Amino acid sequence: MGTALIVIDVQNDFCPGGLLAVAGGDEIVAPVNDMMPDYDAVVLTQDWHPIDHTSFVDNHSGAAPFSTVQMPYGPQVLWPRHCVIGTQGAAFHPALAADLAEMILRKGFRAQIDGYSAFFENDHATPTGLAGYLRDRGLDQLTFVGLALDFCVAWSAIDAARLGFDVRVRQDACRAIDLDGSLDNALADMRGAGVRLE
């Protein structure tokens, strides 16, 4: 019964001053660092997009930021360009204790599909390999923290619960975008999937 802290996308572009800043995103860095020694393993995820990524609004002529379009895999929010591979915006927040992580999982690197969850691309079918890594290491009690609560954290936690892991989300170590009611919807979806919200 091993424990893992899964830290979702604590990157410069999601913190104040970044290209897709989440309000108060930098406020969780110190609490997350403080939590790391309490777990058997720490995994960091990193949004990692090519510049021609399908989720970027500037790759859709005439589209408005935060509008939604239909993709072959379902509805897709069109985001401002963010976390482009190799940029400073894609780097972890400088105060994050990234050296304490045993694994860094990069996601969203396929140009034609977005990847909110740490476990699957947004088609809900293409795996990232994280589930196998955790199972091989006997890590079945997962705690999720990070950015943003109503998108990448929620999708990751729901997928983990559906895969049979014991899952909780520490809301005090997350921040949300809250786009058109997305936070309330995400909280309801997590509860419905059996995720413990703390």
C-alpha positions, -999 to 999 in steps of 0.1 A, spaced: 0 0 0 24 27 -12 15 64 -14 23 89 -42 19 126 -45 10 135 -80 18 172 -87 0 185 -117 15 212 -140 31 236 -115 47 255 -144 55 291 -150 28 297 -177 1 286 -151 14 310 -124 10 348 -122 28 364 -151 24 333 -173 6 330 -206 -23 311 -191 -21 322 -155 -43 306 -128 -51 331 -101 -30 323 -70 -12 295 -88 21 303 -72 5 302 -37 5 264 -37 42 259 -43 53 260 -7 25 238 6 32 212 -22 69 212 -13 60 207 24 39 176 15 65 158 -6 85 141 22 53 125 35 49 102 5 67 71 -8 71 88 -42 65 121 -59 55 124 -96 54 157 -114 34 163 -146 44 189 -172 23 203 -199 45 201 -230 30 214 -262 44 218 -297 39 253 -312 13 240 -337 -8 223 -310 -45 220 -319 -56 234 -285 -40 268 -292 -65 295 -302 -40 312 -325 -39 280 -346 -76 285 -354 -83 315 -376 -108 339 -362 -115 319 -331 -119 335 -297 -98 325 -267 -116 301 -243 -142 292 -270 -150 256 -276 -146 236 -309 -154 200 -318 -124 178 -324 -124 141 -334 -120 133 -298 -147 156 -284 -151 192 -274 -119 212 -270 -114 246 -253 -91 268 -273 -65 281 -250 -40 310 -253 -6 295 -264 11 281 -233 38 256 -221 54 254 -255 82 228 -255 115 242 -244 102 276 -233 106 292 -199 68 291 -196 69 253 -198 95 251 -170 85 242 -135 80 271 -111 115 279 -99 106 274 -62 90 240 -68 112 212 -53 114 194 -86 145 175 -75 124 155 -50 104 139 -78 112 104 -89 93 107 -122 84 136 -145 56 129 -170 52 151 -200 18 153 -216 1 171 -244 30 167 -267 10 152 -296 0 182 -319 -34 168 -328 -48 160 -294 -48 177 -260 -38 159 -228 -54 171 -196 -51 139 -176 -19 124 -163 -32 90 -174 -48 94 -208 -49 118 -238 -83 136 -242 -96 107 -263 -98 88 -229 -81 59 -247 -44 67 -254 -25 60 -222 5 79 -209 20 49 -191 16 65 -156 -8 38 -144 17 10 -152 45 29 -135 25 34 -103 12 -2 -103 47 -17 -109 60 3 -79 30 -7 -57 18 29 -54 -20 26 -51 -29 55 -27 -27 87 -48 -30 123 -37 -34 150 -63 -24 186 -61 -16 213 -86 -30 234 -115 -57 237 -125 -81 220 -102 -110 221 -126 -91 207 -157 -59 188 -154 -62 179 -117 -98 168 -120 -93 148 -152 -63 131 -136 -81 123 -104 -112 109 -121 -91 87 -144 -71 74 -114 -103 65 -96 -117 47 -126 -85 28 -129 -90 15 -94 -65 37 -74 -74 51 -40 -77 88 -48 -79 121 -29 -74 157 -40 -61 183 -16 -80 214 -26 -58 237 -4 -29 228 -27 -48 234 -59 -61 265 -77 -88 266 -104 -95 285 -136 -133 283 -131 -143 288 -168 -181 291 -171 -188 270 -140 -161 245 -147 -150 243 -110 -184 233 -97 -188 208 -125 -154 193 -119 -160 190 -81 -193 172 -88 -176 149 -114 -148 140 -90 -173 132 -62 -193 111 -86 -161 91 -95 -153 84 -59 -125 109 -55 -122 122 -19 -120 160 -18 -101 173 12 
